[in-house]
Structure formats: structure tokens, C-alpha cells
Amino acid sequence: MQLQLQDLCKQYKTKCAVNHVNANLVPGVYGLLGANGAGKTTLMRMICGVLKPTSGSIRLNGKTIEQLGERYYSHLGYMPQDFGFYPDFTAREFMLYMAAVKGLGAKAAKQRTEQLLYMVNLHEVADKKVKSYSGGMKQRLGIAQAELNHPSILILDEPTAGLDPKERVRFRNLISDFAKEKIVILSTHIVSDVSYIADYILMMKGGQFLLGESMETVTDGIKGKVWEFFADNKKAAEYSRCLSVVNLHHENNMVRLRVVSDTAPAADAVTVEPSLEDLFLYHFGEDAQSERSNDYAD
């Protein structure tokens, strides 16, 4: 199976949200990373057929969405960023409703609903109304409905946003379980959500792909550009304002800083092995700098 994005563009008046994107996706988990406003959601909505591209094409095994028609949508499972639930439905009622929307027969809908509610650990609360669910429970119900039709392409837009660490781990494990032999695109700006489960990383900025690499090689481009060193509180505050500081830690009245920089930020700085978070900060440091500069405001 191959999902091809060919010269894909989406223009909104004077803004180009997606700008000539090209990719050939095969089965595996793709972490789609980028700061807010990078174009991730627009791209995913085009892949799902919710938005029509201004130009370019989306092809599944060589055929366009238009050529495939309803056959294309039978391959899709989609969990949008702001998934709408019917609050007075129970989880079981909601799943059966969504199964009907997706064209499953009554018997298959019931079997698949029970199977998925068990897989996402909602079977014991399946007859409680969705409005009584926590955020994590609603997210698990969201991925369950996306899996109803056994999709070969699973699109998840910011699925762990707002979840606590325990729920995020549980959700990542669910995605790993569902990801076998299908194309999974997981959009997020939370780097740790993809660092454990992604096979490939797609990094997006300004509507374009900065890179597309396997997890094994994705950080090769910044080797020798990640540094650690110590500074006093005053100097650490200065570094935080002018450099992309990945992490800082107080140790014995000093501050140990981890910085991404093309050149050594201090005379005693030493290079360390880069991580996916380092890579993200290398490309998006300016987007996070205003938040990090307040760390030493006092």
C-alpha cells in the first residue's frame, strides 16, 4: 500500500497553509511534528477528504481520491483534533451510531463495537453517557470510532492534547496496537508522544516539509550541534533569552543547560547525543523562545 501526496497545496486568500508538499507513505507510524500553525491539521484534513486541495493530488496505490470515490473513504479512519460527541449517548450507542454511518451491518457493528470498547478499556463503562467521561476516556472513545471500519490509513490529529502523562502513555500504547500493517499519521507538537512509537518523522513548518526521515536517522543532521554546560543563574538567564535551551537543571548553585546551536555556546560546552526534542528545538526554537525566556523572570 502506498499513499502519495503530490505537489499538494492549500491556499486561503493570501495565506498558503500547505505549500507544495510531496511524500510517499507506506505502512508504518508517521509522527507529523510542527509548531501550532505549521499546516499539520490542514494537511490531514485534505488527506481525509474534508478539505479540497487548491492544487496537487492525493493518490492511493496510484489512483486519486476522485477516481476511487467511496472506496477511498472505506480505507480511512479519522480522529480530528476537536472530535464532537453526542453527550447524551452512551459509549456503546455512539459506537453503534458511528458504525452505521460507516456502513457496517448490524451484526458486524455490534461485534466490532464490543471488541473495540474492550481494547480501549471502556467496556465496563460502555453504558455510561459520554458527557460523564474524563478527557482521556473521550480520547480513547475517539480512537475506537476511528478503528471501526478496520482502516488501512489511520489519521490522528493531536490525539493526546490535554491528557495527563498516564493517559498519554496509555494512548500511545493503543496507537502501537492499532498500527500493525497500516499507515498511521499522528500529528502533534508534543515530541515525546511520537519518540517512542513512530517509525518515521515528518517535520512541517510554514506549510512545507522540513524533513522526512526514519527514526533511526532523523537526528543525524544535528550531531555536533547539541551542547551541555554549566552557568550561574545570571548567565543562565541570558542564555535562555538568546539561545534554544532544551533543558536546564539546578545543581549545586549552578545551572546545567542543554542547548542546540550550530556553534559552541560557551567555552566549556561539550557536545552530547541529540534527541528528537533537540531536533524540534533546532528548527522551532524561535517559536518556543518566548515561553522559555520567562524561566528566570524573577
C-alpha positions, 0 to 999 in steps of 0.5 A, a space after each residue: 500500500 502506498 499513499 502519495 501526496 503530490 505537489 499538494 497545496 492549500 491556499 486561503 486568500 493570501 495565506 498558503 497553509 500547505 505549500 507544495 508538499 510531496 511524500 510517499 507513505 507506506 505502512 508504518 507510524 508517521 509522527 507529523 511534528 510542527 509548531 501550532 500553525 505549521 499546516 499539520 491539521 490542514 494537511 490531514 484534513 485534505 488527506 481525509 477528504 474534508 478539505 479540497 486541495 487548491 492544487 496537487 493530488 492525493 493518490 492511493 496505490 496510484 489512483 486519486 481520491 476522485 477516481 476511487 470515490 467511496 472506496 477511498 473513504 472505506 480505507 480511512 479512519 479519522 480522529 480530528 483534533 476537536 472530535 464532537 460527541 453526542 453527550 447524551 449517548 452512551 459509549 456503546 450507542 455512539 459506537 453503534 451510531 458511528 458504525 452505521 454511518 460507516 456502513 457496517 451491518 448490524 451484526 458486524 457493528 455490534 461485534 466490532 463495537 464490543 471488541 473495540 470498547 474492550 481494547 480501549 478499556 471502556 467496556 465496563 463503562 460502555 453504558 455510561 453517557 459520554 458527557 460523564 467521561 474524563 478527557 482521556 476516556 473521550 480520547 480513547 472513545 475517539 480512537 475506537 470510532 476511528 478503528 471501526 471500519 478496520 482502516 488501512 490509513 489511520 489519521 490522528 490529529 493531536 490525539 493526546 492534547 490535554 491528557 495527563 502523562 498516564 493517559 498519554 502513555 496509555 494512548 500511545 500504547 493503543 496507537 502501537 496496537 492499532 498500527 500493525 500493517 497500516 499507515 498511521 499519521 499522528 500529528 502533534 507538537 508534543 515530541 515525546 508522544 511520537 519518540 517512542 512509537 513512530 517509525 518515521 518523522 515528518 517535520 512541517 513548518 510554514 506549510 512545507 516539509 522540513 524533513 522526512 526521515 526514519 527514526 533511526 536517522 532523523 537526528 543525524 543532521 544535528 550531531 555536533 550541534 547539541 551542547 551541555 554546560 554549566 552557568 550561574 543563574 545570571 548567565 543562565 538567564 541570558 542564555 535562555 533569552 538568546 539561545 534554544 535551551 532544551 533543558 536546564 537543571 539546578 545543581 549545586 548553585 549552578 545551572 546545567 543547560 542543554 542547548 542546540 546551536 550550530 556553534 559552541 555556546 560557551 567555552 566549556 560546552 561539550 557536545 552530547 547525543 541529540 534527541 528528537 526534542 533537540 531536533 524540534 528545538 533546532 528548527 522551532 526554537 524561535 517559536 518556543 523562545 518566548 515561553 522559555 525566556 520567562 524561566 528566570 523572570 524573577 
